[in-house]
């Protein structure tokens, strides 16, 4: 059995209800079943959680999947709080031992103290911004892809834990111009991505 840990970071705040991230998590629940060869645990950041239990979920998992909307070019503040609290609680408890440097040469080997080697992670993000904001010349993100730009720090956070990245998927224009047809198109995209990635 492949052990999968899902973190639903679709925070409920102001006009955001986290609906599409909950839809993705529901798809996960239907896909990552024992019949398909998976064990599954899920955390929703809107619900109370115990720090040690969350650390144990990271240590338990073979694959960690993060779902979250991008707010103001970063993650929602409750998700950031989750990482601040849980990753700190995981110091020398299975997530990372140190930053990897040695006292005799502290200028090198930063980011070599992670404890989750052999495990993988995948991230999905949801955006109000259209995909063209990232791909067209002279548009806002200067032709910088999501993973190389806004998510660069997020990916390095996971590398700090020695996690290996699986290609994720990003969903655009899901606020201002959202329609039922667009939701259906994107849920189908996600289901196809799961099959291609995990049922090879």
TORKOLMAR-177922 format. One record per residue: x, y, z of N, C-alpha, C, O in turn. Coordinates in steps of 0.02 Angstrom, whole numbers, padded with zeros to 5 digits, always signed. Layout:
REM TORKOLMAR-177922
XYZXYZXYZXYZ;...
END
This chain:
REM TORKOLMAR-177922
+00042-00060+00000+00000+00000+00000+00044+00063+00000+00092+00068+00039;+00028+00110-00043+00061+00175-00043+00022+00220+00005-00038+00227-00001;+00058+00251+00051+00027+00293+00103+00028+00366+00079+00080+00394+00065;-00032+00396+00076-00041+00463+00049-00070+00509+00103-00120+00492+00135;-00039+00566+00112-00062+00617+00160-00082+00679+00121-00041+00709+00086;-00144+00699+00128-00171+00758+00094-00178+00815+00143-00204+00806+00198;-00154+00875+00124-00166+00935+00164-00209+00982+00122-00188+01008+00071;-00270+00992+00146-00317+01038+00113-00306+01107+00143-00328+01121+00199;-00272+01150+00105-00257+01218+00129-00306+01270+00103-00289+01329+00102;-00366+01249+00083-00415+01296+00057-00450+01333+00112-00505+01316+00132;-00418+01384+00138-00443+01420+00196-00508+01457+00182-00518+01486+00129;-00553+01455+00231-00615+01493+00228-00603+01563+00258-00586+01569+00316;-00611+01614+00216-00597+01682+00239-00628+01731+00189-00622+01722+00128;-00662+01783+00216-00693+01834+00174-00737+01801+00122-00782+01762+00139;-00725+01816+00057-00768+01787+00004-00745+01718-00017-00777+01688-00060;-00690+01693+00012-00664+01628-00008-00690+01573+00038-00684+01578+00099;-00719+01522+00008-00745+01466+00047-00704+01404+00043-00719+01353+00075;-00650+01406+00001-00608+01347-00007-00642+01291-00045-00622+01233-00038;-00693+01308-00085-00735+01256-00115-00697+01211-00163-00703+01150-00160;-00657+01241-00209-00625+01198-00259-00571+01155-00227-00562+01098-00249;-00535+01179-00177-00486+01138-00143-00521+01080-00106-00493+01025-00102;-00581+01092-00081-00619+01037-00051-00642+00987-00104-00645+00927-00091;-00658+01012-00164-00676+00968-00219-00617+00923-00237-00625+00863-00247;-00557+00952-00240-00497+00912-00255-00485+00860-00201-00467+00803-00217;-00495+00879-00139-00486+00831-00083-00537+00775-00087-00521+00717-00071;-00598+00791-00107-00649+00739-00115-00631+00691-00171-00643+00630-00166;-00601+00717-00225-00578+00673-00279-00523+00627-00252-00521+00568-00268;-00478+00655-00211-00425+00614-00181-00456+00556-00141-00432+00500-00146;-00508+00571-00103-00539+00520-00061-00567+00463-00103-00566+00405-00081;-00592+00479-00162-00620+00428-00206-00566+00391-00245-00576+00334-00266;-00508+00423-00254-00454+00394-00295-00406+00352-00252-00389+00296-00271;-00385+00380-00196-00334+00347-00154-00367+00298-00105-00366+00308-00045;-00396+00246-00133-00432+00196-00093-00389+00134-00083-00340+00124-00119;-00409+00093-00036-00374+00030-00025-00380-00015-00086-00334-00053-00103;-00437-00011-00121-00447-00051-00181-00396-00032-00235-00376-00074-00275;-00377+00032-00236-00327+00055-00285-00255+00048-00259-00207+00065-00294;-00248+00023-00197-00181+00011-00170-00153+00067-00128-00092+00075-00123;-00197+00107-00096-00174+00164-00057-00204+00164+00014-00260+00141+00024;-00166+00190+00062-00192+00211+00126-00192+00287+00126-00147+00318+00097;-00243+00318+00157-00252+00390+00151-00265+00422+00219-00304+00396+00259;-00231+00478+00231-00247+00522+00287-00254+00593+00260-00220+00612+00213;-00299+00632+00291-00314+00700+00267-00314+00748+00326-00340+00732+00380;-00285+00806+00316-00291+00862+00363-00322+00921+00327-00303+00938+00272;-00372+00952+00359-00402+01014+00336-00380+01069+00383-00394+01066+00443;-00347+01120+00357-00319+01172+00401-00372+01214+00435-00357+01251+00482;-00435+01208+00414-00489+01244+00447-00513+01210+00510-00552+01238+00549;-00490+01148+00521-00511+01109+00579-00454+01104+00629-00396+01108+00610;-00469+01096+00693-00416+01090+00744-00371+01030+00729-00393+00979+00704;-00307+01038+00744-00259+00984+00734-00209+00983+00791-00197+01033+00824;-00181+00924+00802-00131+00913+00854-00062+00911+00820-00053+00876+00771;-00014+00949+00846+00050+00956+00813+00086+00889+00806+00112+00874+00752;+00089+00851+00859+00126+00787+00855+00093+00739+00806+00127+00702+00771;+00026+00739+00804-00009+00697+00757+00007+00716+00685+00016+00673+00642;+00012+00782+00673+00029+00805+00605+00100+00786+00587+00113+00766+00530;+00146+00792+00634+00215+00770+00620+00215+00696+00602+00249+00675+00555;+00178+00656+00639+00175+00584+00627+00145+00569+00558+00165+00519+00527;+00099+00610+00534+00071+00599+00467+00124+00609+00414+00128+00571+00366;+00166+00661+00421+00220+00672+00374+00268+00612+00373+00287+00587+00320;+00286+00589+00433+00333+00533+00439+00302+00469+00410+00337+00428+00379;+00237+00460+00421+00201+00400+00397+00196+00397+00321+00200+00343+00293;+00189+00454+00289+00170+00456+00218+00227+00437+00171+00285+00450+00185;+00208+00406+00116+00252+00398+00059+00247+00457+00012+00296+00478-00020;+00186+00485+00007+00173+00543-00036+00131+00593+00002+00082+00575+00035;+00150+00657-00002+00113+00711+00029+00086+00755-00028+00123+00774-00073;+00021+00769-00026-00010+00812-00077-00039+00873-00043-00078+00868+00005;-00020+00932-00068-00044+00995-00041-00092+01027-00091-00078+01030-00151;-00149+01049-00067-00196+01089-00107-00204+01157-00073-00219+01160-00014;-00194+01211-00111-00208+01276-00081-00218+01330-00134-00192+01325-00189;-00258+01382-00117-00264+01439-00160-00205+01486-00149-00175+01487-00095;-00189+01524-00199-00137+01575-00191-00171+01642-00175-00211+01667-00215;-00155+01668-00116-00182+01732-00094-00126+01783-00092-00075+01772-00060;-00135+01838-00126-00085+01891-00125-00015+01863-00137+00034+01881-00104;-00011+01818-00186+00053+01790-00210+00089+01748-00158+00150+01743-00159;+00050+01717-00114+00078+01672-00063+00023+01624-00042-00031+01623-00072;+00036+01585+00009-00013+01538+00035-00058+01572+00086-00038+01622+00115;-00118+01546+00099-00161+01574+00151-00126+01573+00219-00085+01529+00233;-00144+01621+00261-00107+01628+00324-00116+01569+00371-00071+01554+00410;-00173+01535+00369-00181+01476+00413-00137+01418+00389-00114+01378+00430;-00126+01413+00324-00081+01362+00299-00009+01379+00318+00030+01335+00337;+00009+01442+00313+00076+01463+00334+00086+01449+00409+00139+01426+00430;+00034+01463+00449+00038+01448+00521+00046+01373+00532+00085+01352+00575;+00010+01333+00493+00015+01260+00499+00088+01239+00488+00115+01201+00528;+00119+01263+00435+00189+01244+00422+00236+01270+00476+00280+01234+00498;+00226+01332+00497+00269+01359+00550+00266+01315+00612+00317+01300+00642;+00206+01295+00631+00197+01257+00693+00219+01184+00685+00256+01158+00726;+00195+01152+00632+00207+01080+00624+00280+01066+00607+00310+01020+00636;+00309+01104+00561+00379+01091+00543+00425+01106+00601+00475+01072+00610;+00410+01157+00640+00450+01170+00700+00444+01112+00750+00493+01091+00780;+00383+01087+00759+00372+01030+00805+00408+00967+00780+00423+00923+00820;+00421+00964+00714+00453+00905+00686+00528+00904+00689+00560+00858+00664;+00558+00956+00718+00631+00959+00724+00657+00902+00768+00637+00895+00826;+00700+00860+00739+00728+00801+00772+00674+00751+00795+00685+00711+00840;+00616+00755+00762+00562+00707+00775+00539+00675+00709+00482+00651+00704;+00583+00675+00660+00567+00640+00599+00561+00682+00536+00561+00655+00481;+00556+00749+00544+00551+00792+00484+00619+00818+00461+00635+00815+00402;+00659+00842+00508+00727+00864+00492+00768+00862+00556+00742+00873+00610;+00832+00849+00547+00876+00846+00605+00909+00914+00618+00914+00935+00676;+00930+00946+00565+00962+01012+00570+00960+01044+00502+00927+01017+00457;+00993+01101+00493+00997+01130+00426+01052+01098+00384+01063+01117+00327;+01088+01050+00414+01138+01012+00377+01209+01037+00382+01255+01000+00364;+01220+01098+00406+01287+01125+00408+01326+01100+00469+01296+01080+00519;+01392+01101+00464+01436+01081+00519+01473+01142+00544+01488+01189+00507;+01489+01141+00608+01522+01198+00639+01590+01214+00609+01611+01271+00609;+01624+01163+00583+01691+01175+00557+01690+01206+00487+01742+01230+00464;+01631+01206+00453+01626+01238+00388+01554+01259+00376+01519+01229+00335;+01531+01311+00411+01460+01328+00410+01436+01361+00345+01377+01376+00339;+01481+01372+00298+01461+01406+00236+01432+01358+00184+01402+01381+00135;+01439+01293+00194+01416+01245+00144+01369+01193+00175+01364+01186+00236;+01336+01157+00131+01292+01101+00149+01227+01121+00183+01195+01080+00216;+01207+01185+00176+01141+01205+00200+01088+01164+00163+01095+01152+00103;+01037+01143+00198+00982+01106+00169+01000+01033+00157+00979+01003+00107;+01041+01004+00201+01056+00933+00195+01038+00895+00259+01063+00839+00270;+00995+00924+00300+00977+00892+00363+00907+00864+00366+00883+00846+00419;+00873+00861+00308+00805+00834+00307+00803+00760+00322+00851+00724+00310;+00746+00738+00349+00738+00668+00370+00687+00629+00329+00672+00571+00345;+00659+00660+00276+00606+00627+00239+00629+00602+00170+00589+00597+00124;+00692+00586+00163+00718+00559+00100+00681+00496+00081+00663+00455+00124;+00669+00488+00017+00632+00430-00008+00558+00442-00013+00522+00401-00042;+00534+00498+00014+00463+00515+00009+00454+00571-00044+00502+00605-00062;+00393+00579-00067+00380+00626-00121+00322+00673-00102+00284+00659-00056;+00318+00729-00139+00262+00775-00128+00238+00802-00195+00274+00802-00245;+00176+00824-00195+00145+00855-00253+00103+00914-00229+00074+00912-00175;+00100+00967-00269+00061+01025-00249+00014+01046-00306+00032+01044-00364;-00047+01065-00287-00093+01098-00332-00107+01168-00304-00109+01177-00243;-00116+01215-00348-00136+01282-00326-00195+01306-00367-00205+01285-00425;-00235+01349-00338-00291+01381-00372-00281+01456-00373-00254+01485-00325;-00302+01487-00428-00287+01557-00441-00349+01594-00467-00391+01566-00501;-00352+01658-00451-00395+01704-00488-00362+01722-00554-00396+01731-00605;-00296+01728-00555-00259+01748-00615-00269+01697-00671-00267+01637-00659;-00278+01721-00733-00283+01674-00789-00214+01646-00807-00163+01676-00790;-00214+01590-00841-00150+01560-00860-00109+01605-00905-00048+01604-00904;-00143+01646-00945-00108+01692-00990-00067+01744-00953-00019+01771-00981;-00083+01758-00890-00042+01805-00851+00028+01778-00840+00074+01817-00824;+00037+01712-00847+00102+01680-00838+00137+01665-00904+00198+01655-00906;+00099+01662-00958+00127+01636-01021+00137+01688-01075+00181+01679-01118;+00099+01742-01075+00104+01791-01129+00156+01844-01115+00164+01866-01058;+00192+01867-01166+00239+01923-01158+00203+01985-01133+00146+01999-01152;+00237+02022-01090+00212+02086-01063+00153+02079-01015+00124+02129-00994;+00135+02017-00997+00084+02008-00946+00118+02005-00877+00179+02006-00871;+00077+02001-00824+00098+02018-00757+00158+01978-00731+00202+02006-00700;+00160+01912-00744+00212+01870-00715+00274+01862-00759+00316+01820-00745;+00278+01903-00811+00339+01905-00853+00359+01836-00879+00419+01819-00880;+00310+01796-00899+00321+01730-00927+00358+01683-00879+00395+01639-00900;+00347+01694-00814+00377+01651-00762+00326+01600-00739+00274+01619-00713;+00339+01535-00748+00291+01484-00726+00279+01485-00651+00321+01509-00612;+00222+01460-00631+00203+01458-00560+00258+01425-00518+00278+01453-00467;+00283+01367-00539+00330+01330-00498+00398+01363-00493+00433+01356-00443;+00417+01400-00545+00482+01434-00544+00478+01503-00511+00529+01532-00494;+00418+01529-00503+00408+01596-00476+00378+01595-00407+00414+01588-00357;+00312+01603-00403+00278+01608-00339+00292+01549-00294+00298+01558-00233;+00297+01488-00321+00306+01429-00279+00379+01409-00268+00392+01357-00240;+00426+01451-00290+00496+01432-00281+00512+01418-00207+00542+01367-00191;+00492+01463-00162+00506+01453-00091+00470+01392-00063+00497+01358-00020;+00409+01379-00087+00372+01321-00064+00409+01257-00082+00414+01210-00041;+00435+01254-00143+00472+01195-00164+00537+01187-00124+00556+01131-00108;+00570+01241-00108+00631+01237-00068+00615+01215+00003+00655+01180+00034;+00558+01235+00030+00536+01211+00096+00532+01135+00097+00555+01103+00144;+00502+01107+00045+00497+01034+00042+00564+01001+00031+00577+00947+00058;+00607+01033-00008+00675+01006-00018+00713+01007+00048+00755+00962+00059;+00701+01056+00091+00734+01059+00156+00719+00997+00197+00760+00975+00238;+00660+00968+00187+00641+00907+00222+00665+00844+00186+00654+00788+00209;+00699+00854+00129+00724+00800+00086+00669+00765+00047+00676+00707+00028;+00613+00799+00036+00559+00772-00005+00574+00781-00079+00605+00831-00099;+00553+00733-00119+00563+00736-00192+00498+00759-00225+00444+00734-00209;+00504+00805-00271+00446+00835-00303+00417+00791-00358+00454+00766-00401;+00351+00783-00357+00313+00756-00413+00280+00815-00448+00256+00861-00414;+00278+00815-00514+00246+00870-00550+00174+00878-00527+00135+00830-00525;+00156+00940-00510+00088+00955-00488+00047+00983-00545+00063+00974-00603;-00006+01019-00526-00052+01047-00575-00081+01111-00545-00094+01114-00485;-00092+01161-00587-00117+01226-00564-00181+01243-00601-00188+01229-00661;-00227+01275-00566-00293+01290-00592-00304+01366-00592-00298+01398-00540;-00319+01394-00650-00320+01466-00659-00390+01493-00672-00435+01457-00694;-00398+01558-00657-00460+01595-00673-00520+01563-00640-00572+01553-00671;-00512+01546-00576-00566+01511-00540-00603+01556-00490-00635+01531-00444;-00597+01621-00500-00636+01666-00457-00679+01712-00499-00740+01708-00499;-00646+01757-00536-00683+01808-00574-00726+01778-00629-00781+01801-00641;-00699+01727-00662-00733+01699-00720-00751+01625-00710-00755+01587-00759;-00762+01605-00649-00778+01535-00636-00847+01518-00663-00895+01556-00656;-00853+01459-00693-00917+01433-00717-00920+01359-00700-00870+01327-00684;-00980+01331-00704-00988+01259-00692-00947+01219-00743-00918+01168-00726;-00945+01243-00805-00908+01209-00857-00833+01210-00841-00798+01160-00853;-00808+01266-00815-00737+01270-00798-00720+01224-00739-00667+01193-00738;-00765+01221-00690-00754+01175-00634-00752+01103-00659-00708+01065-00639;-00798+01084-00703-00799+01016-00729-00736+01002-00769-00707+00948-00763;-00714+01049-00810-00654+01040-00850-00593+01029-00805-00553+00984-00818;-00588+01068-00752-00530+01063-00708-00532+01001-00663-00479+00973-00648;-00591+00980-00642-00594+00918-00603-00574+00858-00648-00541+00812-00625;-00595+00860-00710-00574+00808-00757-00499+00809-00768-00467+00757-00772;-00470+00868-00773-00397+00875-00779-00362+00843-00719-00312+00808-00727;-00388+00857-00659-00356+00831-00599-00361+00755-00595-00313+00721-00579;-00420+00728-00611-00429+00655-00610-00381+00622-00660-00351+00570-00645;-00373+00651-00719-00327+00624-00769-00255+00628-00744-00215+00583-00757;-00238+00683-00710-00170+00692-00683-00155+00639-00630-00100+00612-00629;-00204+00624-00587-00194+00573-00536-00182+00505-00568-00137+00468-00548;-00221+00488-00618-00214+00424-00651-00146+00418-00685-00113+00367-00681;-00127+00471-00719-00063+00470-00755-00004+00467-00707+00047+00435-00721;-00010+00499-00649+00045+00503-00601+00050+00442-00556+00105+00420-00541;-00006+00416-00534-00005+00365-00481-00026+00295-00503-00019+00248-00465;-00052+00288-00563-00074+00222-00586-00033+00200-00647-00059+00166-00691;+00031+00219-00648+00074+00200-00704+00089+00125-00701+00125+00099-00744;
END
